[in-house]
Amino acid sequence: MPETEVNPTISKSTGLPRKRFYRARAHSNPLSDSHFPVPISPSHVDHSLHYPQYFPSSGQADSCKRIQFADIGCGFGGLLLSLSTLFPETLMIGMELRDKVTEYVKERILALRAANPGQYQNISVVRTNSMKYIPNYFEKGQLSKMFFLFPDPHFKEKNHRRRVISPHLLDEYAYALQVGGIIYTITDVEELGDWMKSCLENHPLFEALSKEELEADPVVQLLSSATEEGQKVARNEGQTFQAVFRRIASSDQTS
């Protein structure tokens, strides 16, 4: 009998994809045009491709289920995996621009689903440019949490327009977030941390969580530990800078 072909991209011991086969540049230019499919509107997102347990065929099989968490620039998916078990009934999606990294997260999720029946069915990933296409994926007020963990700092001033947190983009995120929804940011670059905090402080639709609220939120503890970047900073005993803000109602909503 012929020997079974061994897939070198899959670890024989864990059954998970080997990260070294999916390495890519640390960051991509979010202003460049990439060629990948984008849904015309949120109603055109085929959820059956992402969450087959909840949407077996048509994508509309369980209309009461909607994506609630979005991890923007999800990297290798560490946060998604942690959140999946913490919120097992909540649908969440990672949005990543790099094609190889996106493929790794897809394979990682499929392998974990196969090894743990019934688990990790609530997470998925999509290759897209979230700086351009958030309204194509989410209805107004659909999300309850958005995550921006260790984003590209774009150090040069001329490249600040590429930063994923900006006054203009916060308008988009505020649209997708429900009132009371939370936006989580963290970085190991102090200048970027100051930038993101300042953008959020100066936006009329966001307010900072109190110290007590931060301490009571189990998600906050994951910001610095769940991702590859966060673990690297911890190993190097580096400092991190967080900004966690709540979406609040506009003045016309409260009047």
ZADO-1210 file (C-alpha; in nm, 4 decimals, padded with zeros to 6 digits):
<atoms>
<atom x="00.0000" y="00.0000" z="00.0000" code="MET" pos="1"/>
<atom x="00.1285" y="00.3506" z="-00.0742" code="PRO" pos="2"/>
<atom x="00.2296" y="00.5556" z="00.2247" code="GLU" pos="3"/>
<atom x="-00.0149" y="00.8218" z="00.3373" code="THR" pos="4"/>
<atom x="00.1092" y="01.1623" z="00.2299" code="GLU" pos="5"/>
<atom x="00.2105" y="01.3736" z="00.5266" code="VAL" pos="6"/>
<atom x="00.1109" y="01.7401" z="00.5251" code="ASN" pos="7"/>
<atom x="00.4173" y="01.9307" z="00.6494" code="PRO" pos="8"/>
<atom x="00.2085" y="02.2351" z="00.7418" code="THR" pos="9"/>
<atom x="00.0237" y="02.0353" z="01.0113" code="ILE" pos="10"/>
<atom x="00.1868" y="01.9339" z="01.3385" code="SER" pos="11"/>
<atom x="00.1686" y="01.5565" z="01.3892" code="LYS" pos="12"/>
<atom x="00.1608" y="01.5969" z="01.7676" code="SER" pos="13"/>
<atom x="-00.1132" y="01.8616" z="01.7979" code="THR" pos="14"/>
<atom x="-00.2980" y="01.8431" z="01.4663" code="GLY" pos="15"/>
<atom x="-00.2758" y="02.2226" z="01.4454" code="LEU" pos="16"/>
<atom x="-00.1243" y="02.4223" z="01.1587" code="PRO" pos="17"/>
<atom x="00.2430" y="02.5104" z="01.1970" code="ARG" pos="18"/>
<atom x="00.2754" y="02.8847" z="01.2198" code="LYS" pos="19"/>
<atom x="00.6092" y="02.8975" z="01.0400" code="ARG" pos="20"/>
<atom x="00.4401" y="02.7999" z="00.7141" code="PHE" pos="21"/>
<atom x="00.2029" y="03.0952" z="00.7384" code="TYR" pos="22"/>
<atom x="00.4440" y="03.3735" z="00.8309" code="ARG" pos="23"/>
<atom x="00.3948" y="03.7060" z="00.6564" code="ALA" pos="24"/>
<atom x="00.5144" y="04.0608" z="00.6870" code="ARG" pos="25"/>
<atom x="00.4368" y="04.2040" z="01.0295" code="ALA" pos="26"/>
<atom x="00.2047" y="04.4635" z="00.8782" code="HIS" pos="27"/>
<atom x="00.0391" y="04.5537" z="00.5504" code="SER" pos="28"/>
<atom x="-00.0409" y="04.8890" z="00.3973" code="ASN" pos="29"/>
<atom x="-00.4133" y="04.9410" z="00.4680" code="PRO" pos="30"/>
<atom x="-00.4363" y="05.2086" z="00.1996" code="LEU" pos="31"/>
<atom x="-00.3307" y="04.9796" z="-00.0839" code="SER" pos="32"/>
<atom x="-00.5882" y="04.8002" z="-00.2935" code="ASP" pos="33"/>
<atom x="-00.6084" y="04.4276" z="-00.2239" code="SER" pos="34"/>
<atom x="-00.8101" y="04.1826" z="-00.4276" code="HIS" pos="35"/>
<atom x="-01.0549" y="03.9850" z="-00.2168" code="PHE" pos="36"/>
<atom x="-01.4347" y="03.9551" z="-00.2166" code="PRO" pos="37"/>
<atom x="-01.6280" y="04.2082" z="-00.0098" code="VAL" pos="38"/>
<atom x="-02.0009" y="04.1726" z="00.0668" code="PRO" pos="39"/>
<atom x="-02.2206" y="04.4461" z="-00.0758" code="ILE" pos="40"/>
<atom x="-02.3882" y="04.4892" z="00.2611" code="SER" pos="41"/>
<atom x="-02.4152" y="04.3074" z="00.5966" code="PRO" pos="42"/>
<atom x="-02.7171" y="04.1174" z="00.4664" code="SER" pos="43"/>
<atom x="-02.4910" y="03.9633" z="00.1998" code="HIS" pos="44"/>
<atom x="-02.2484" y="03.8098" z="00.4522" code="VAL" pos="45"/>
<atom x="-02.2841" y="03.4312" z="00.4212" code="ASP" pos="46"/>
<atom x="-02.2758" y="03.3207" z="00.7831" code="HIS" pos="47"/>
<atom x="-02.2971" y="02.9534" z="00.6862" code="SER" pos="48"/>
<atom x="-01.9361" y="02.9739" z="00.5669" code="LEU" pos="49"/>
<atom x="-01.8238" y="03.0980" z="00.9072" code="HIS" pos="50"/>
<atom x="-02.0562" y="02.9326" z="01.1594" code="TYR" pos="51"/>
<atom x="-02.1967" y="02.6116" z="01.0073" code="PRO" pos="52"/>
<atom x="-02.3293" y="02.4892" z="01.3422" code="GLN" pos="53"/>
<atom x="-02.5559" y="02.7927" z="01.3679" code="TYR" pos="54"/>
<atom x="-02.6214" y="02.8468" z="00.9952" code="PHE" pos="55"/>
<atom x="-02.6208" y="02.4997" z="00.8357" code="PRO" pos="56"/>
<atom x="-02.6962" y="02.6029" z="00.4792" code="SER" pos="57"/>
<atom x="-02.8497" y="02.9315" z="00.3739" code="SER" pos="58"/>
<atom x="-02.6673" y="03.1710" z="00.6026" code="GLY" pos="59"/>
<atom x="-03.0006" y="03.2765" z="00.7490" code="GLN" pos="60"/>
<atom x="-03.0944" y="02.9583" z="00.9329" code="ALA" pos="61"/>
<atom x="-03.0717" y="03.1180" z="01.2751" code="ASP" pos="62"/>
<atom x="-03.1654" y="03.4812" z="01.2198" code="SER" pos="63"/>
<atom x="-03.1552" y="03.5628" z="01.5907" code="CYS" pos="64"/>
<atom x="-02.7789" y="03.5022" z="01.5930" code="LYS" pos="65"/>
<atom x="-02.5574" y="03.7900" z="01.4891" code="ARG" pos="66"/>
<atom x="-02.1864" y="03.8576" z="01.5157" code="ILE" pos="67"/>
<atom x="-02.1282" y="04.0626" z="01.8299" code="GLN" pos="68"/>
<atom x="-01.7476" y="04.0789" z="01.8689" code="PHE" pos="69"/>
<atom x="-01.4974" y="04.1964" z="01.6067" code="ALA" pos="70"/>
<atom x="-01.1214" y="04.1569" z="01.6505" code="ASP" pos="71"/>
<atom x="-00.9694" y="04.4074" z="01.4093" code="ILE" pos="72"/>
<atom x="-00.6299" y="04.2941" z="01.2847" code="GLY" pos="73"/>
<atom x="-00.6677" y="03.9618" z="01.4652" code="CYS" pos="74"/>
<atom x="-00.3206" y="03.8318" z="01.3796" code="GLY" pos="75"/>
<atom x="-00.2826" y="03.4606" z="01.4521" code="PHE" pos="76"/>
<atom x="-00.6128" y="03.4412" z="01.6400" code="GLY" pos="77"/>
<atom x="-00.5025" y="03.4082" z="02.0013" code="GLY" pos="78"/>
<atom x="-00.7630" y="03.6494" z="02.1346" code="LEU" pos="79"/>
<atom x="-01.0431" y="03.4816" z="01.9401" code="LEU" pos="80"/>
<atom x="-00.9608" y="03.1442" z="02.0923" code="LEU" pos="81"/>
<atom x="-00.9629" y="03.2858" z="02.4449" code="SER" pos="82"/>
<atom x="-01.2873" y="03.4737" z="02.3890" code="LEU" pos="83"/>
<atom x="-01.4512" y="03.1691" z="02.2299" code="SER" pos="84"/>
<atom x="-01.4435" y="02.9715" z="02.5538" code="THR" pos="85"/>
<atom x="-01.5165" y="03.2756" z="02.7713" code="LEU" pos="86"/>
<atom x="-01.8282" y="03.3627" z="02.5673" code="PHE" pos="87"/>
<atom x="-01.9291" y="03.0285" z="02.4088" code="PRO" pos="88"/>
<atom x="-02.2688" y="03.1504" z="02.2849" code="GLU" pos="89"/>
<atom x="-02.1411" y="03.4737" z="02.1280" code="THR" pos="90"/>
<atom x="-02.0534" y="03.4880" z="01.7588" code="LEU" pos="91"/>
<atom x="-01.7269" y="03.6688" z="01.6910" code="MET" pos="92"/>
<atom x="-01.5040" y="03.7290" z="01.3920" code="ILE" pos="93"/>
<atom x="-01.1422" y="03.8219" z="01.3316" code="GLY" pos="94"/>
<atom x="-01.0660" y="04.0638" z="01.0498" code="MET" pos="95"/>
<atom x="-00.7165" y="04.0366" z="00.9028" code="GLU" pos="96"/>
<atom x="-00.5595" y="04.1910" z="00.5933" code="LEU" pos="97"/>
<atom x="-00.2681" y="03.9497" z="00.5433" code="ARG" pos="98"/>
<atom x="-00.3685" y="03.6477" z="00.3368" code="ASP" pos="99"/>
<atom x="-00.1266" y="03.3916" z="00.4841" code="LYS" pos="100"/>
<atom x="-00.2152" y="03.4905" z="00.8391" code="VAL" pos="101"/>
<atom x="-00.5868" y="03.4684" z="00.7613" code="THR" pos="102"/>
<atom x="-00.5369" y="03.1214" z="00.6160" code="GLU" pos="103"/>
<atom x="-00.3513" y="03.0118" z="00.9287" code="TYR" pos="104"/>
<atom x="-00.6359" y="03.1266" z="01.1545" code="VAL" pos="105"/>
<atom x="-00.8897" y="02.9445" z="00.9348" code="LYS" pos="106"/>
<atom x="-00.6916" y="02.6208" z="00.9546" code="GLU" pos="107"/>
<atom x="-00.6379" y="02.6652" z="01.3286" code="ARG" pos="108"/>
<atom x="-01.0098" y="02.7042" z="01.3933" code="ILE" pos="109"/>
<atom x="-01.1001" y="02.4036" z="01.1763" code="LEU" pos="110"/>
<atom x="-00.8429" y="02.1873" z="01.3552" code="ALA" pos="111"/>
<atom x="-00.9681" y="02.2935" z="01.6981" code="LEU" pos="112"/>
<atom x="-01.3282" y="02.2254" z="01.5993" code="ARG" pos="113"/>
<atom x="-01.2322" y="01.8768" z="01.4823" code="ALA" pos="114"/>
<atom x="-01.0372" y="01.8022" z="01.8000" code="ALA" pos="115"/>
<atom x="-01.2988" y="01.9520" z="02.0336" code="ASN" pos="116"/>
<atom x="-01.6494" y="01.8643" z="01.9076" code="PRO" pos="117"/>
<atom x="-01.9007" y="02.1350" z="01.9874" code="GLY" pos="118"/>
<atom x="-01.6361" y="02.3947" z="02.0725" code="GLN" pos="119"/>
<atom x="-01.4938" y="02.6883" z="01.8751" code="TYR" pos="120"/>
<atom x="-01.8050" y="02.6956" z="01.6562" code="GLN" pos="121"/>
<atom x="-01.8634" y="03.0613" z="01.7450" code="ASN" pos="122"/>
<atom x="-01.5437" y="03.2071" z="01.5965" code="ILE" pos="123"/>
<atom x="-01.4300" y="03.2707" z="01.2427" code="SER" pos="124"/>
<atom x="-01.1977" y="03.4917" z="01.0413" code="VAL" pos="125"/>
<atom x="-01.2232" y="03.6881" z="00.7205" code="VAL" pos="126"/>
<atom x="-00.9583" y="03.8459" z="00.5040" code="ARG" pos="127"/>
<atom x="-01.0580" y="04.2070" z="00.4576" code="THR" pos="128"/>
<atom x="-00.9549" y="04.5664" z="00.5092" code="ASN" pos="129"/>
<atom x="-01.1475" y="04.6806" z="00.8149" code="SER" pos="130"/>
<atom x="-01.0380" y="05.0415" z="00.7609" code="MET" pos="131"/>
<atom x="-01.2477" y="05.0420" z="00.4435" code="LYS" pos="132"/>
<atom x="-01.5225" y="04.7850" z="00.4812" code="TYR" pos="133"/>
<atom x="-01.6654" y="04.7846" z="00.8361" code="ILE" pos="134"/>
<atom x="-02.0095" y="04.9032" z="00.7076" code="PRO" pos="135"/>
<atom x="-02.0117" y="04.6143" z="00.4598" code="ASN" pos="136"/>
<atom x="-02.0029" y="04.3610" z="00.7418" code="TYR" pos="137"/>
<atom x="-02.1982" y="04.5088" z="01.0328" code="PHE" pos="138"/>
<atom x="-02.5352" y="04.6763" z="01.0754" code="GLU" pos="139"/>
<atom x="-02.5771" y="04.9899" z="01.2825" code="LYS" pos="140"/>
<atom x="-02.5396" y="04.9044" z="01.6516" code="GLY" pos="141"/>
<atom x="-02.4686" y="04.5372" z="01.5818" code="GLN" pos="142"/>
<atom x="-02.1460" y="04.4921" z="01.7791" code="LEU" pos="143"/>
<atom x="-02.1009" y="04.4870" z="02.1550" code="SER" pos="144"/>
<atom x="-01.7191" y="04.4651" z="02.1553" code="LYS" pos="145"/>
<atom x="-01.4391" y="04.5710" z="01.9203" code="MET" pos="146"/>
<atom x="-01.0719" y="04.4932" z="01.9730" code="PHE" pos="147"/>
<atom x="-00.7593" y="04.6690" z="01.8465" code="PHE" pos="148"/>
<atom x="-00.4632" y="04.4835" z="01.9953" code="LEU" pos="149"/>
<atom x="-00.1082" y="04.5912" z="01.9172" code="PHE" pos="150"/>
<atom x="-00.1907" y="04.7646" z="01.5875" code="PRO" pos="151"/>
<atom x="00.0772" y="04.8903" z="01.3495" code="ASP" pos="152"/>
<atom x="00.2096" y="05.2150" z="01.5036" code="PRO" pos="153"/>
<atom x="00.2976" y="05.3753" z="01.1673" code="HIS" pos="154"/>
<atom x="00.5672" y="05.5828" z="01.3342" code="PHE" pos="155"/>
<atom x="00.6236" y="05.8364" z="01.0557" code="LYS" pos="156"/>
<atom x="00.3922" y="06.1347" z="01.0824" code="GLU" pos="157"/>
<atom x="00.3059" y="06.1137" z="00.7131" code="LYS" pos="158"/>
<atom x="00.1746" y="05.7619" z="00.7783" code="ASN" pos="159"/>
<atom x="-00.0466" y="05.8483" z="01.0756" code="HIS" pos="160"/>
<atom x="-00.3413" y="05.8419" z="00.8351" code="ARG" pos="161"/>
<atom x="-00.2857" y="05.4664" z="00.8126" code="ARG" pos="162"/>
<atom x="-00.3491" y="05.4170" z="01.1842" code="ARG" pos="163"/>
<atom x="-00.6492" y="05.2001" z="01.2600" code="VAL" pos="164"/>
<atom x="-00.7651" y="05.4369" z="01.5351" code="ILE" pos="165"/>
<atom x="-00.8369" y="05.7881" z="01.4101" code="SER" pos="166"/>
<atom x="-01.1163" y="06.0449" z="01.4516" code="PRO" pos="167"/>
<atom x="-01.2632" y="05.9522" z="01.1132" code="HIS" pos="168"/>
<atom x="-01.2511" y="05.5776" z="01.1704" code="LEU" pos="169"/>
<atom x="-01.4010" y="05.6140" z="01.5173" code="LEU" pos="170"/>
<atom x="-01.7128" y="05.7437" z="01.3430" code="ASP" pos="171"/>
<atom x="-01.7304" y="05.4090" z="01.1593" code="GLU" pos="172"/>
<atom x="-01.6728" y="05.2090" z="01.4763" code="TYR" pos="173"/>
<atom x="-01.9317" y="05.4118" z="01.6677" code="ALA" pos="174"/>
<atom x="-02.1822" y="05.3287" z="01.3928" code="TYR" pos="175"/>
<atom x="-02.1183" y="04.9543" z="01.4251" code="ALA" pos="176"/>
<atom x="-02.1133" y="04.9535" z="01.8077" code="LEU" pos="177"/>
<atom x="-02.4322" y="04.9464" z="02.0095" code="GLN" pos="178"/>
<atom x="-02.4766" y="05.2022" z="02.2853" code="VAL" pos="179"/>
<atom x="-02.2923" y="05.0543" z="02.5816" code="GLY" pos="180"/>
<atom x="-02.0585" y="04.8570" z="02.3561" code="GLY" pos="181"/>
<atom x="-01.6880" y="04.8541" z="02.4424" code="ILE" pos="182"/>
<atom x="-01.3827" y="04.9323" z="02.2330" code="ILE" pos="183"/>
<atom x="-01.0570" y="04.7813" z="02.3618" code="TYR" pos="184"/>
<atom x="-00.7116" y="04.9043" z="02.2558" code="THR" pos="185"/>
<atom x="-00.3604" y="04.8136" z="02.3696" code="ILE" pos="186"/>
<atom x="-00.0076" y="04.8804" z="02.2429" code="THR" pos="187"/>
<atom x="00.3492" y="04.8662" z="02.3645" code="ASP" pos="188"/>
<atom x="00.4286" y="05.1963" z="02.1886" code="VAL" pos="189"/>
<atom x="00.3655" y="05.4835" z="02.4292" code="GLU" pos="190"/>
<atom x="00.3182" y="05.7454" z="02.1588" code="GLU" pos="191"/>
<atom x="00.0574" y="05.5306" z="01.9843" code="LEU" pos="192"/>
<atom x="-00.1100" y="05.4616" z="02.3175" code="GLY" pos="193"/>
<atom x="-00.1368" y="05.8354" z="02.3800" code="ASP" pos="194"/>
<atom x="-00.2708" y="05.8830" z="02.0267" code="TRP" pos="195"/>
<atom x="-00.5448" y="05.6217" z="02.0593" code="MET" pos="196"/>
<atom x="-00.6471" y="05.7429" z="02.4038" code="LYS" pos="197"/>
<atom x="-00.6593" y="06.1038" z="02.2827" code="SER" pos="198"/>
<atom x="-00.8702" y="06.0121" z="01.9785" code="CYS" pos="199"/>
<atom x="-01.1195" y="05.8293" z="02.1990" code="LEU" pos="200"/>
<atom x="-01.1270" y="06.1011" z="02.4666" code="GLU" pos="201"/>
<atom x="-01.1984" y="06.3682" z="02.2075" code="ASN" pos="202"/>
<atom x="-01.4732" y="06.1759" z="02.0294" code="HIS" pos="203"/>
<atom x="-01.8244" y="06.2712" z="02.1460" code="PRO" pos="204"/>
<atom x="-01.9557" y="05.9131" z="02.1328" code="LEU" pos="205"/>
<atom x="-01.7031" y="05.7471" z="02.3639" code="PHE" pos="206"/>
<atom x="-01.6252" y="05.7647" z="02.7352" code="GLU" pos="207"/>
<atom x="-01.3528" y="05.5878" z="02.9339" code="ALA" pos="208"/>
<atom x="-01.4382" y="05.2979" z="03.1629" code="LEU" pos="209"/>
<atom x="-01.3741" y="05.3615" z="03.5287" code="SER" pos="210"/>
<atom x="-01.0970" y="05.1828" z="03.7174" code="LYS" pos="211"/>
<atom x="-01.3569" y="04.9681" z="03.8907" code="GLU" pos="212"/>
<atom x="-01.5157" y="04.8690" z="03.5600" code="GLU" pos="213"/>
<atom x="-01.1786" y="04.7768" z="03.4136" code="LEU" pos="214"/>
<atom x="-01.0946" y="04.5587" z="03.7123" code="GLU" pos="215"/>
<atom x="-01.4311" y="04.3807" z="03.6887" code="ALA" pos="216"/>
<atom x="-01.4084" y="04.3114" z="03.3145" code="ASP" pos="217"/>
<atom x="-01.2525" y="03.9673" z="03.2486" code="PRO" pos="218"/>
<atom x="-01.1729" y="04.0669" z="02.8912" code="VAL" pos="219"/>
<atom x="-00.9282" y="04.3375" z="03.0017" code="VAL" pos="220"/>
<atom x="-00.6983" y="04.0707" z="03.1464" code="GLN" pos="221"/>
<atom x="-00.6758" y="03.9036" z="02.8045" code="LEU" pos="222"/>
<atom x="-00.5562" y="04.2142" z="02.6213" code="LEU" pos="223"/>
<atom x="-00.1937" y="04.1700" z="02.7226" code="SER" pos="224"/>
<atom x="-00.1807" y="03.7901" z="02.7424" code="SER" pos="225"/>
<atom x="-00.3922" y="03.6295" z="02.4699" code="ALA" pos="226"/>
<atom x="-00.2018" y="03.7379" z="02.1602" code="THR" pos="227"/>
<atom x="00.1405" y="03.6501" z="02.0273" code="GLU" pos="228"/>
<atom x="00.2387" y="04.0170" z="02.0394" code="GLU" pos="229"/>
<atom x="00.1279" y="04.0547" z="02.4001" code="GLY" pos="230"/>
<atom x="00.3165" y="03.7436" z="02.5058" code="GLN" pos="231"/>
<atom x="00.6295" y="03.8733" z="02.3347" code="LYS" pos="232"/>
<atom x="00.6036" y="04.2053" z="02.5194" code="VAL" pos="233"/>
<atom x="00.5570" y="04.0184" z="02.8478" code="ALA" pos="234"/>
<atom x="00.8642" y="03.7996" z="02.7856" code="ARG" pos="235"/>
<atom x="01.0683" y="04.1120" z="02.7219" code="ASN" pos="236"/>
<atom x="00.9207" y="04.2738" z="03.0346" code="GLU" pos="237"/>
<atom x="00.7889" y="04.5580" z="02.8214" code="GLY" pos="238"/>
<atom x="00.5264" y="04.8129" z="02.9161" code="GLN" pos="239"/>
<atom x="00.1796" y="04.8296" z="02.7625" code="THR" pos="240"/>
<atom x="-00.0678" y="05.1130" z="02.7265" code="PHE" pos="241"/>
<atom x="-00.4424" y="05.0455" z="02.7268" code="GLN" pos="242"/>
<atom x="-00.7417" y="05.2570" z="02.6372" code="ALA" pos="243"/>
<atom x="-01.0844" y="05.1021" z="02.6955" code="VAL" pos="244"/>
<atom x="-01.3885" y="05.3119" z="02.6135" code="PHE" pos="245"/>
<atom x="-01.7665" y="05.2738" z="02.6061" code="ARG" pos="246"/>
<atom x="-01.9925" y="05.3773" z="02.3197" code="ARG" pos="247"/>
<atom x="-02.2396" y="05.6323" z="02.4563" code="ILE" pos="248"/>
<atom x="-02.5586" y="05.7754" z="02.3122" code="ALA" pos="249"/>
<atom x="-02.5434" y="06.0915" z="02.1048" code="SER" pos="250"/>
<atom x="-02.7156" y="06.4044" z="02.2298" code="SER" pos="251"/>
<atom x="-03.0114" y="06.3579" z="01.9938" code="ASP" pos="252"/>
<atom x="-03.0590" y="06.0012" z="02.1221" code="GLN" pos="253"/>
<atom x="-03.0775" y="06.1150" z="02.4827" code="THR" pos="254"/>
<atom x="-03.2959" y="06.4212" z="02.4269" code="SER" pos="255"/>
</atoms>
